[in-house]
Amino acid sequence: MTAARSSASSRRARARRGEGARLREEILAATTRLLAETGDEEAVSIRAVAEAVGVTPPSIYLHFADKTELIFAVCEEQFRQLDAEMELAEAGVADPLEALRRRGQAYVRFGLRNAEAYRVLFMFKDHVPEGVDHERLSRSETFNHLVESVRRCLDAGAFRPGDPFQIAIGLWVLVHGITSLLLAAPAFPWPHEPGELVDRLVDDHLQGLLPEPDSMAAREPRPRA
């Protein structure tokens, strides 16, 4: 009887009107924490999340239809945090090519610093609920800001003409591949430290996007007679 009363008292009081948004944020935070601690999406249940927040499982379902929707919401929040870090990394950088390089560096740093969450959220199976438009991910602010950064390089003549969307996908594949391999194979004898490795591989990729030498010469101002 005492144990039952203790368990009940550990539960949160019923949320007052207007507190639902705060509870939703606490649910997302608890889920993110559990994902990072376990490194296994399968180990994170609705019951475990409810216990971490101090509510009953039905309280979770008031905000999320099921676990898939909850995990997807966590993924979206992680993308927003990643976006904020990449935006900060290129802030105040006048050279669009250098700004783009810094975005790539920030992406990998974020993934390595949030290793367990990155594995669960970006390397495991897709967490897209039924009925969600799959193009929603490509319309995210995180990806759109990458496309805008690529477009600035194109507008400045730093890249040969191309589709900014396709170029952005290529860059995302590159930094995701670097991050995933560094996490999945830490014992591999990588020839450089992560930061230097990222710089070298990003530079190699960007070299393939630069204008042809003839077109670069054509853009240079001719000396006046």
C-alpha positions in Angstrom: 0.0 0.0 0.0 2.8 2.4 0.9 4.7 1.6 -2.3 1.5 2.2 -4.3 1.1 5.6 -2.6 4.7 6.4 -3.3 4.5 5.6 -6.9 1.3 7.6 -7.3 2.9 10.6 -5.5 5.8 10.5 -7.9 3.5 11.2 -10.8 3.0 14.8 -12.0 -0.1 16.7 -11.1 -2.7 16.9 -13.8 -1.6 19.6 -16.3 -3.5 22.9 -16.0 -4.8 24.6 -19.0 -2.0 26.1 -21.1 0.6 23.7 -19.8 0.2 21.1 -22.6 2.9 22.7 -24.8 5.4 22.5 -21.9 4.6 18.9 -21.3 5.1 18.1 -25.0 8.6 19.7 -24.8 9.4 17.6 -21.7 8.3 14.5 -23.6 10.5 15.3 -26.5 13.5 16.1 -24.2 13.0 12.8 -22.3 12.8 10.8 -25.5 16.0 12.4 -26.9 17.8 11.7 -23.6 16.7 8.1 -23.6 17.7 7.6 -27.2 21.2 9.0 -26.4 21.5 6.9 -23.3 20.4 3.6 -24.8 21.6 4.1 -28.4 18.7 1.8 -29.4 15.4 3.1 -30.6 13.8 -0.3 -29.8 14.7 0.1 -26.2 12.8 3.4 -25.9 9.2 2.6 -25.2 6.2 4.9 -24.5 6.1 3.5 -21.0 9.8 4.4 -20.5 9.3 7.9 -21.8 6.2 8.4 -19.5 8.2 7.1 -16.5 11.1 9.5 -17.3 8.7 12.5 -17.5 6.6 11.4 -14.5 3.3 11.0 -16.3 1.1 8.0 -17.3 1.4 6.5 -20.9 -2.0 7.9 -21.9 -0.6 11.4 -21.3 2.0 10.7 -24.0 -0.8 9.7 -26.5 -2.5 13.1 -25.9 0.4 14.6 -27.8 1.7 11.8 -30.1 -0.4 9.2 -31.8 2.2 6.5 -31.4 5.9 5.9 -30.9 6.7 6.4 -34.5 5.2 9.9 -34.5 7.1 10.7 -31.3 10.5 9.5 -32.7 9.8 11.5 -35.9 9.2 14.6 -33.8 12.5 14.1 -32.1 14.2 13.7 -35.4 12.8 17.0 -36.6 14.0 18.7 -33.4 17.5 17.3 -33.9 17.5 18.7 -37.5 16.6 22.1 -36.1 19.4 22.0 -33.6 21.8 20.9 -36.4 20.6 23.8 -38.6 21.2 26.3 -35.8 24.8 25.1 -35.4 25.5 25.2 -39.2 24.0 28.7 -39.5 26.2 29.9 -36.6 29.3 28.3 -38.2 28.9 30.3 -41.4 27.7 33.5 -39.8 29.8 36.5 -40.8 31.8 34.6 -43.4 31.9 36.7 -46.6 33.4 34.0 -48.9 30.5 31.7 -49.9 32.8 28.8 -50.6 34.4 29.1 -47.1 30.9 29.4 -45.6 29.8 26.2 -47.2 32.9 24.4 -46.0 32.2 25.5 -42.5 28.7 24.2 -42.7 30.1 20.8 -43.6 32.5 20.9 -40.7 29.7 21.9 -38.3 27.6 19.0 -39.5 30.3 16.4 -38.7 31.1 18.0 -35.4 27.4 17.8 -34.4 27.2 14.2 -35.4 30.3 13.1 -33.5 29.4 15.1 -30.4 25.9 13.6 -30.3 27.1 10.1 -31.4 24.3 7.9 -29.9 21.5 10.2 -30.9 23.0 10.5 -34.4 23.1 6.7 -34.8 19.5 6.3 -33.8 18.1 9.3 -35.6 20.2 9.3 -38.9 21.7 5.9 -39.4 18.8 3.5 -38.4 15.6 2.8 -40.1 13.3 5.7 -41.3 11.0 7.1 -38.7 8.3 8.7 -40.9 4.8 8.2 -39.7 2.1 7.1 -42.1 0.4 10.0 -43.9 3.5 12.3 -43.6 4.5 13.7 -47.0 8.0 12.3 -47.6 8.9 15.6 -49.3 8.5 17.3 -46.0 12.1 16.4 -45.1 13.5 18.0 -48.2 11.5 21.1 -47.4 13.0 21.4 -43.9 14.8 24.6 -43.0 18.0 22.6 -42.4 18.1 21.4 -46.0 16.8 24.6 -47.5 19.6 26.6 -45.8 22.1 24.2 -47.3 20.5 24.8 -50.8 20.7 28.6 -50.2 24.4 28.3 -49.3 25.0 26.4 -52.5 23.1 28.9 -54.5 25.3 31.7 -53.1 28.3 29.9 -54.4 26.7 29.5 -57.8 25.7 33.2 -57.9 29.3 34.2 -57.0 30.7 32.0 -59.8 32.5 29.8 -57.3 30.9 26.7 -58.8 30.3 25.8 -62.4 26.6 26.1 -63.4 24.4 23.4 -61.9 21.3 22.5 -59.9 21.6 23.8 -56.4 19.3 21.1 -55.1 21.3 18.3 -56.6 24.6 19.8 -55.4 23.2 20.1 -51.9 22.2 16.5 -51.9 25.7 15.5 -52.9 27.2 17.6 -50.1 24.8 16.0 -47.6 25.7 12.5 -48.8 29.3 13.4 -48.3 29.1 14.8 -44.7 26.7 12.1 -43.6 29.0 9.4 -45.1 32.0 10.9 -43.2 30.0 11.1 -39.9 28.5 7.6 -40.3 31.9 6.0 -41.0 33.7 7.8 -38.1 31.0 6.5 -35.8 30.6 3.0 -37.2 34.4 2.3 -37.6 36.2 4.2 -34.9 39.0 1.6 -34.8 39.8 2.0 -38.5 43.3 3.5 -39.0 42.0 6.8 -40.4 45.0 8.8 -41.8 44.0 12.0 -40.1 42.2 13.4 -37.1 38.4 13.9 -37.7 38.7 17.6 -38.3 41.5 17.3 -40.8 39.9 14.4 -42.5 36.7 16.4 -42.9 38.6 19.3 -44.4 40.4 17.1 -46.9 37.4 15.2 -48.1 35.2 18.3 -48.3 37.9 20.2 -50.2 38.2 17.2 -52.6 34.5 17.3 -53.2 34.3 21.0 -53.7 37.2 20.9 -56.2 35.0 18.9 -58.5 32.4 21.6 -58.4 34.7 24.5 -59.3 34.5 26.1 -62.8 36.7 24.9 -65.6 40.0 26.8 -65.8 38.9 28.5 -69.1 35.7 29.8 -67.6 37.5 31.0 -64.5 39.9 32.9 -66.7 37.0 34.4 -68.7 35.6 35.8 -65.4 38.9 37.5 -64.5 38.9 41.2 -65.4 41.2 42.0 -68.3 44.0 44.5 -67.8 43.3 47.9 -69.2 45.4 49.2 -72.1 
